[in-house]
Structures are given as C-alpha cells and as structure tokens.
Amino acid sequence: MAKATMLCGMLLTLLGVICYVFATQLGATDRSVTALIPTFLGVPLILLGYFSLIKPTLRMHLMHVAVTLGLLGFLASAGRFISVMVRKPNIGVGTVANLIMAIICGVFVAACVRSFVAARRARTADVDPTLRP
C-alpha cells in the first residue's frame, strides 16, 4: 500500500501543479493558490508512503494516517464539486480539478480499505484458526 500511497500523492501533486501552471491557458482568469490544494494533499501522501517503506514497524500507523488524509480529500473535493454543480452548474478548470481529485482520493480510500481488510483477515488466519468467524 505504500507504493500506491506514493502514486496517489504523485497524481494529486501533478494535478495541482498542472492546474496552477496552466490555469490561464485552461480558461481561468487568473492563477490562485487554491489550485495547489491537490498538491497540499499529495506531498504528505508521498512522504507517508516513503516513510512507511523506510520504517516498516510504523507502516500500519502511517497508512492509517494516509487513508484518513485521502478520506478528507475525497470528502472535501466531492463536497465542493457537488455544491458547485447544485448552485451554479458550469464546467470549469476548478470543477474538473475537484472531480479528478475526488476520483483519485475515492479510489485510493477504497483500495486502502480493501487492503486493510485483507491484512486483518491474513493476520487473524495466522494467529489462531479457532478465532476465525
């Protein structure tokens, strides 16, 4: 999961940088620091994935922090996308960036949950066969 966390962080960082650098070419009137919000989430995810590879004893804790950040990123971007589409439906750079961020974070959270469940089942199967449901 550490490499997937780093990949997700790289995708979010790339999304933020692209939206910030090319905002004026993509239709926005001016650049704003808010275009870098995916980057502000992506860099910590990259670091968490990297540190979990370096310190395997902390992997479980670091991955739980990473999935929490991913969930917060999903809720924030999906909520913003929905509120913009309900209030004033238009497809602009920010709206598309929110949708892409929500998709990246949502897929990441789903993959993390699936990995956590598989790890839990494997850990329970190795401990004692009588404890299995």
C-alpha positions as a Python dict, from the first residue, in 0.01 Angstrom:
ca = {
    (1, 'M'): (0, 0, 0),
    (2, 'A'): (298, 232, 48),
    (3, 'K'): (371, 246, -323),
    (4, 'A'): (3, 306, -401),
    (5, 'T'): (4, 589, -148),
    (6, 'M'): (306, 743, -314),
    (7, 'L'): (143, 705, -658),
    (8, 'C'): (-175, 871, -537),
    (9, 'G'): (32, 1152, -386),
    (10, 'M'): (219, 1199, -713),
    (11, 'L'): (-104, 1213, -913),
    (12, 'L'): (-251, 1472, -676),
    (13, 'T'): (70, 1676, -682),
    (14, 'L'): (75, 1666, -1061),
    (15, 'L'): (-292, 1768, -1075),
    (16, 'G'): (-229, 2067, -851),
    (17, 'V'): (78, 2183, -1041),
    (18, 'I'): (-94, 2145, -1379),
    (19, 'C'): (-399, 2338, -1259),
    (20, 'Y'): (-180, 2613, -1116),
    (21, 'V'): (64, 2648, -1406),
    (22, 'F'): (-185, 2611, -1689),
    (23, 'A'): (-483, 2779, -1522),
    (24, 'T'): (-479, 3081, -1751),
    (25, 'Q'): (-445, 2865, -2064),
    (26, 'L'): (-727, 2637, -1946),
    (27, 'G'): (-981, 2916, -1915),
    (28, 'A'): (-933, 3067, -1570),
    (29, 'T'): (-895, 3442, -1546),
    (30, 'D'): (-600, 3435, -1306),
    (31, 'R'): (-387, 3197, -1102),
    (32, 'S'): (-481, 3120, -745),
    (33, 'V'): (-305, 2933, -469),
    (34, 'T'): (-622, 2727, -424),
    (35, 'A'): (-531, 2548, -747),
    (36, 'L'): (-249, 2388, -547),
    (37, 'I'): (-483, 2224, -294),
    (38, 'P'): (-433, 1878, -450),
    (39, 'T'): (-58, 1933, -414),
    (40, 'F'): (-102, 2021, -46),
    (41, 'L'): (-260, 1678, -2),
    (42, 'G'): (-32, 1493, -242),
    (43, 'V'): (301, 1585, -84),
    (44, 'P'): (210, 1449, 263),
    (45, 'L'): (84, 1129, 99),
    (46, 'I'): (415, 1087, -82),
    (47, 'L'): (602, 1139, 244),
    (48, 'L'): (380, 897, 436),
    (49, 'G'): (430, 630, 171),
    (50, 'Y'): (805, 688, 169),
    (51, 'F'): (836, 678, 548),
    (52, 'S'): (631, 359, 566),
    (53, 'L'): (883, 194, 332),
    (54, 'I'): (1173, 314, 545),
    (55, 'K'): (1017, 225, 883),
    (56, 'P'): (815, -97, 839),
    (57, 'T'): (737, -102, 1212),
    (58, 'L'): (531, 216, 1168),
    (59, 'R'): (369, 111, 839),
    (60, 'M'): (27, 37, 987),
    (61, 'H'): (6, 372, 1166),
    (62, 'L'): (137, 570, 870),
    (63, 'M'): (-107, 402, 631),
    (64, 'H'): (-396, 481, 863),
    (65, 'V'): (-292, 846, 861),
    (66, 'A'): (-265, 830, 481),
    (67, 'V'): (-614, 684, 436),
    (68, 'T'): (-752, 948, 674),
    (69, 'L'): (-597, 1221, 460),
    (70, 'G'): (-734, 1050, 149),
    (71, 'L'): (-1082, 1036, 300),
    (72, 'L'): (-1068, 1402, 397),
    (73, 'G'): (-951, 1487, 46),
    (74, 'F'): (-1236, 1288, -104),
    (75, 'L'): (-1500, 1445, 119),
    (76, 'A'): (-1370, 1797, 60),
    (77, 'S'): (-1337, 1770, -317),
    (78, 'A'): (-1658, 1573, -372),
    (79, 'G'): (-1848, 1811, -144),
    (80, 'R'): (-1711, 2112, -328),
    (81, 'F'): (-1791, 1957, -666),
    (82, 'I'): (-2149, 1880, -563),
    (83, 'S'): (-2205, 2225, -411),
    (84, 'V'): (-2078, 2399, -726),
    (85, 'M'): (-2288, 2180, -953),
    (86, 'V'): (-2603, 2239, -746),
    (87, 'R'): (-2552, 2612, -702),
    (88, 'K'): (-2423, 2715, -1044),
    (89, 'P'): (-2365, 2426, -1285),
    (90, 'N'): (-2066, 2507, -1502),
    (91, 'I'): (-1771, 2302, -1607),
    (92, 'G'): (-1452, 2497, -1550),
    (93, 'V'): (-1097, 2420, -1450),
    (94, 'G'): (-1173, 2418, -1078),
    (95, 'T'): (-1478, 2198, -1115),
    (96, 'V'): (-1293, 1943, -1324),
    (97, 'A'): (-997, 1951, -1083),
    (98, 'N'): (-1234, 1885, -791),
    (99, 'L'): (-1388, 1592, -977),
    (100, 'I'): (-1048, 1443, -1063),
    (101, 'M'): (-927, 1488, -705),
    (102, 'A'): (-1243, 1321, -573),
    (103, 'I'): (-1192, 1025, -808),
    (104, 'I'): (-824, 983, -718),
    (105, 'C'): (-891, 1008, -344),
    (106, 'G'): (-1200, 785, -362),
    (107, 'V'): (-1016, 509, -545),
    (108, 'F'): (-726, 540, -301),
    (109, 'V'): (-955, 512, 3),
    (110, 'A'): (-1135, 211, -145),
    (111, 'A'): (-802, 40, -218),
    (112, 'C'): (-681, 113, 135),
    (113, 'V'): (-994, -28, 295),
    (114, 'R'): (-968, -338, 81),
    (115, 'S'): (-601, -377, 179),
    (116, 'F'): (-677, -325, 548),
    (117, 'V'): (-949, -591, 541),
    (118, 'A'): (-720, -837, 362),
    (119, 'A'): (-440, -770, 612),
    (120, 'R'): (-677, -820, 902),
    (121, 'R'): (-803, -1149, 760),
    (122, 'A'): (-448, -1270, 699),
    (123, 'R'): (-342, -1170, 1049),
    (124, 'T'): (-640, -1349, 1205),
    (125, 'A'): (-582, -1660, 995),
    (126, 'D'): (-219, -1678, 1110),
    (127, 'V'): (-295, -1631, 1480),
    (128, 'D'): (-548, -1900, 1567),
    (129, 'P'): (-783, -2093, 1337),
    (130, 'T'): (-1047, -2112, 1612),
    (131, 'L'): (-1082, -1733, 1617),
    (132, 'R'): (-1198, -1717, 1256),
    (133, 'P'): (-1566, -1627, 1203),
}
